[in-house]
């Protein structure tokens, strides 16, 4: 369903960022954040 839309986009972002994919971190119970 649509409840996984954000997760799907994050997965694609991580793939496209290549070696920088670890900058996107999961915050349990909150969502995601970008750490540079």
C-alpha distance matrix in Angstrom:
0.0 3.8 5.5 6.5 7.9 11.3 11.5 11.1 13.8 15.9 16.0 17.2 19.6 21.1 21.6 23.3 25.4 27.0 29.7 28.6 25.0 26.3 26.9 23.2 23.1 20.6 21.9 20.8 19.6 19.8 17.9 19.7 23.2 25.3 28.6 31.4
3.8 0.0 3.8 5.4 5.3 8.6 10.0 9.8 11.6 14.0 14.8 15.8 17.7 19.6 20.5 21.8 23.7 25.7 28.4 26.8 23.5 24.8 24.9 21.2 21.4 19.1 20.2 19.6 18.3 17.8 15.7 17.4 20.7 22.8 26.3 29.0
5.5 3.8 0.0 3.8 5.7 7.5 8.4 9.7 11.7 13.0 14.2 15.9 17.4 18.8 20.3 21.9 23.3 25.3 27.5 25.8 22.3 23.1 23.2 19.4 19.0 16.3 17.1 16.1 14.6 14.5 12.8 14.9 18.4 21.0 24.3 27.3
6.5 5.4 3.8 0.0 3.8 5.6 5.2 6.2 8.8 10.0 10.6 12.5 14.3 15.4 16.7 18.5 20.0 21.8 24.1 22.6 19.1 20.1 20.5 16.8 16.6 14.3 15.8 15.2 14.6 14.4 11.9 13.4 16.8 19.0 22.2 25.0
7.9 5.3 5.7 3.8 0.0 3.8 5.5 5.1 6.3 8.7 9.9 10.8 12.4 14.4 15.5 16.7 18.4 20.6 23.2 21.5 18.3 19.8 19.8 16.2 16.8 15.1 16.8 17.0 16.5 15.5 12.5 13.3 16.3 17.9 21.5 23.9
11.3 8.6 7.5 5.6 3.8 0.0 3.8 5.4 5.1 6.1 8.6 9.9 10.4 12.2 14.2 15.2 16.2 18.7 20.9 18.8 15.7 16.9 16.5 12.8 13.4 11.9 13.5 14.3 14.0 12.5 9.2 9.6 12.5 14.2 17.8 20.4
11.5 10.0 8.4 5.2 5.5 3.8 0.0 3.8 5.5 5.1 6.1 8.7 9.8 10.5 12.3 14.3 15.2 17.0 19.1 17.5 14.0 14.9 15.4 11.7 11.9 10.2 12.5 12.9 13.4 12.6 9.3 9.4 12.6 14.3 17.4 20.1
11.1 9.8 9.7 6.2 5.1 5.4 3.8 0.0 3.8 5.5 5.1 6.4 8.7 10.0 10.7 12.5 14.3 16.0 18.7 17.6 14.2 16.0 16.6 13.4 14.4 13.3 16.0 16.6 17.2 16.3 12.9 12.5 15.2 16.1 19.3 21.5
13.8 11.6 11.7 8.8 6.3 5.1 5.5 3.8 0.0 3.8 5.4 5.1 6.1 8.6 9.8 10.5 12.1 14.5 17.3 15.7 12.7 14.9 14.8 11.7 13.5 13.2 15.8 17.2 17.9 16.2 12.5 11.4 13.4 13.8 17.2 19.1
15.9 14.0 13.0 10.0 8.7 6.1 5.1 5.5 3.8 0.0 3.8 5.4 4.9 6.1 8.5 9.8 10.4 12.6 14.8 12.9 9.6 11.3 11.4 8.1 9.8 9.8 12.7 14.4 15.7 14.1 10.3 8.4 10.3 10.8 13.9 16.0
16.0 14.8 14.2 10.6 9.9 8.6 6.1 5.1 5.4 3.8 0.0 3.8 5.5 5.2 6.3 8.7 10.0 11.2 13.7 12.8 9.3 11.3 12.5 9.8 11.3 11.3 14.7 16.0 17.7 16.7 13.0 11.3 13.3 13.4 16.0 17.8
17.2 15.8 15.9 12.5 10.8 9.9 8.7 6.4 5.1 5.4 3.8 0.0 3.8 5.4 5.0 6.2 8.6 10.2 13.4 12.7 9.9 12.8 13.6 11.4 13.8 14.4 17.8 19.4 20.9 19.5 15.7 13.7 15.0 14.4 17.2 18.3
19.6 17.7 17.4 14.3 12.4 10.4 9.8 8.7 6.1 4.9 5.5 3.8 0.0 3.8 5.4 5.1 6.1 8.8 11.5 10.0 7.6 10.6 10.6 8.7 11.7 13.1 16.3 18.5 20.2 18.3 14.5 11.8 12.3 11.2 13.9 14.8
21.1 19.6 18.8 15.4 14.4 12.2 10.5 10.0 8.6 6.1 5.2 5.4 3.8 0.0 3.8 5.5 5.2 6.6 8.8 7.7 4.5 7.5 8.6 7.2 9.9 11.6 15.2 17.4 19.6 18.2 14.6 11.7 12.1 10.8 12.8 13.7
21.6 20.5 20.3 16.7 15.5 14.2 12.3 10.7 9.8 8.5 6.3 5.0 5.4 3.8 0.0 3.8 5.6 5.6 8.9 9.2 6.8 10.2 11.8 10.9 13.5 15.0 18.7 20.6 22.8 21.6 17.9 15.3 15.9 14.5 16.2 16.7
23.3 21.8 21.9 18.5 16.7 15.2 14.3 12.5 10.5 9.8 8.7 6.2 5.1 5.5 3.8 0.0 3.8 5.4 9.0 8.9 7.8 11.5 12.1 11.7 15.0 17.0 20.4 22.7 24.8 23.0 19.3 16.4 16.4 14.3 16.2 16.0
25.4 23.7 23.3 20.0 18.4 16.2 15.2 14.3 12.1 10.4 10.0 8.6 6.1 5.2 5.6 3.8 0.0 3.8 6.2 5.2 5.0 8.7 8.9 9.4 12.9 15.5 18.8 21.5 23.9 22.0 18.5 15.1 14.3 11.8 13.0 12.5
27.0 25.7 25.3 21.8 20.6 18.7 17.0 16.0 14.5 12.6 11.2 10.2 8.8 6.6 5.6 5.4 3.8 0.0 3.8 5.4 5.5 8.8 10.3 11.4 14.2 16.9 20.4 22.8 25.5 24.1 20.7 17.4 16.8 14.3 15.0 14.2
29.7 28.4 27.5 24.1 23.2 20.9 19.1 18.7 17.3 14.8 13.7 13.4 11.5 8.8 8.9 9.0 6.2 3.8 0.0 3.8 5.6 7.5 9.1 11.3 13.8 16.9 20.2 22.8 25.8 24.4 21.3 17.9 16.8 14.0 13.7 12.5
28.6 26.8 25.8 22.6 21.5 18.8 17.5 17.6 15.7 12.9 12.8 12.7 10.0 7.7 9.2 8.9 5.2 5.4 3.8 0.0 3.8 5.5 5.8 8.2 11.1 14.5 17.5 20.5 23.3 21.5 18.5 14.9 13.3 10.4 10.1 9.0
25.0 23.5 22.3 19.1 18.3 15.7 14.0 14.2 12.7 9.6 9.3 9.9 7.6 4.5 6.8 7.8 5.0 5.5 5.6 3.8 0.0 3.8 5.3 6.1 8.7 11.6 15.0 17.6 20.4 18.9 15.7 12.3 11.7 9.5 10.2 10.5
26.3 24.8 23.1 20.1 19.8 16.9 14.9 16.0 14.9 11.3 11.3 12.8 10.6 7.5 10.2 11.5 8.7 8.8 7.5 5.5 3.8 0.0 3.8 5.3 6.6 9.8 12.9 15.5 18.7 17.5 14.8 11.5 10.5 8.8 8.4 9.2
26.9 24.9 23.2 20.5 19.8 16.5 15.4 16.6 14.8 11.4 12.5 13.6 10.6 8.6 11.8 12.1 8.9 10.3 9.1 5.8 5.3 3.8 0.0 3.8 6.1 9.8 12.3 15.5 18.3 16.4 13.8 10.1 8.1 5.5 4.9 5.8
23.2 21.2 19.4 16.8 16.2 12.8 11.7 13.4 11.7 8.1 9.8 11.4 8.7 7.2 10.9 11.7 9.4 11.4 11.3 8.2 6.1 5.3 3.8 0.0 3.8 6.9 9.6 12.8 15.3 13.3 10.4 6.7 5.7 4.5 6.3 8.6
23.1 21.4 19.0 16.6 16.8 13.4 11.9 14.4 13.5 9.8 11.3 13.8 11.7 9.9 13.5 15.0 12.9 14.2 13.8 11.1 8.7 6.6 6.1 3.8 0.0 3.8 6.4 9.5 12.4 11.0 8.7 5.6 5.4 6.3 7.2 10.4
20.6 19.1 16.3 14.3 15.1 11.9 10.2 13.3 13.2 9.8 11.3 14.4 13.1 11.6 15.0 17.0 15.5 16.9 16.9 14.5 11.6 9.8 9.8 6.9 3.8 0.0 3.8 6.0 8.9 8.1 6.0 4.6 6.6 9.0 10.4 13.9
21.9 20.2 17.1 15.8 16.8 13.5 12.5 16.0 15.8 12.7 14.7 17.8 16.3 15.2 18.7 20.4 18.8 20.4 20.2 17.5 15.0 12.9 12.3 9.6 6.4 3.8 0.0 3.8 6.3 5.4 5.1 5.3 7.0 10.2 11.4 15.1
20.8 19.6 16.1 15.2 17.0 14.3 12.9 16.6 17.2 14.4 16.0 19.4 18.5 17.4 20.6 22.7 21.5 22.8 22.8 20.5 17.6 15.5 15.5 12.8 9.5 6.0 3.8 0.0 3.8 5.5 6.4 8.2 10.6 13.9 15.1 18.8
19.6 18.3 14.6 14.6 16.5 14.0 13.4 17.2 17.9 15.7 17.7 20.9 20.2 19.6 22.8 24.8 23.9 25.5 25.8 23.3 20.4 18.7 18.3 15.3 12.4 8.9 6.3 3.8 0.0 3.8 6.3 9.5 12.1 15.8 17.4 21.2
19.8 17.8 14.5 14.4 15.5 12.5 12.6 16.3 16.2 14.1 16.7 19.5 18.3 18.2 21.6 23.0 22.0 24.1 24.4 21.5 18.9 17.5 16.4 13.3 11.0 8.1 5.4 5.5 3.8 0.0 3.8 6.9 9.2 13.0 15.0 18.7
17.9 15.7 12.8 11.9 12.5 9.2 9.3 12.9 12.5 10.3 13.0 15.7 14.5 14.6 17.9 19.3 18.5 20.7 21.3 18.5 15.7 14.8 13.8 10.4 8.7 6.0 5.1 6.4 6.3 3.8 0.0 3.8 7.1 10.6 13.2 16.8
19.7 17.4 14.9 13.4 13.3 9.6 9.4 12.5 11.4 8.4 11.3 13.7 11.8 11.7 15.3 16.4 15.1 17.4 17.9 14.9 12.3 11.5 10.1 6.7 5.6 4.6 5.3 8.2 9.5 6.9 3.8 0.0 3.8 7.0 9.7 13.2
23.2 20.7 18.4 16.8 16.3 12.5 12.6 15.2 13.4 10.3 13.3 15.0 12.3 12.1 15.9 16.4 14.3 16.8 16.8 13.3 11.7 10.5 8.1 5.7 5.4 6.6 7.0 10.6 12.1 9.2 7.1 3.8 0.0 3.8 6.4 9.8
25.3 22.8 21.0 19.0 17.9 14.2 14.3 16.1 13.8 10.8 13.4 14.4 11.2 10.8 14.5 14.3 11.8 14.3 14.0 10.4 9.5 8.8 5.5 4.5 6.3 9.0 10.2 13.9 15.8 13.0 10.6 7.0 3.8 0.0 3.8 6.5
28.6 26.3 24.3 22.2 21.5 17.8 17.4 19.3 17.2 13.9 16.0 17.2 13.9 12.8 16.2 16.2 13.0 15.0 13.7 10.1 10.2 8.4 4.9 6.3 7.2 10.4 11.4 15.1 17.4 15.0 13.2 9.7 6.4 3.8 0.0 3.8
31.4 29.0 27.3 25.0 23.9 20.4 20.1 21.5 19.1 16.0 17.8 18.3 14.8 13.7 16.7 16.0 12.5 14.2 12.5 9.0 10.5 9.2 5.8 8.6 10.4 13.9 15.1 18.8 21.2 18.7 16.8 13.2 9.8 6.5 3.8 0.0
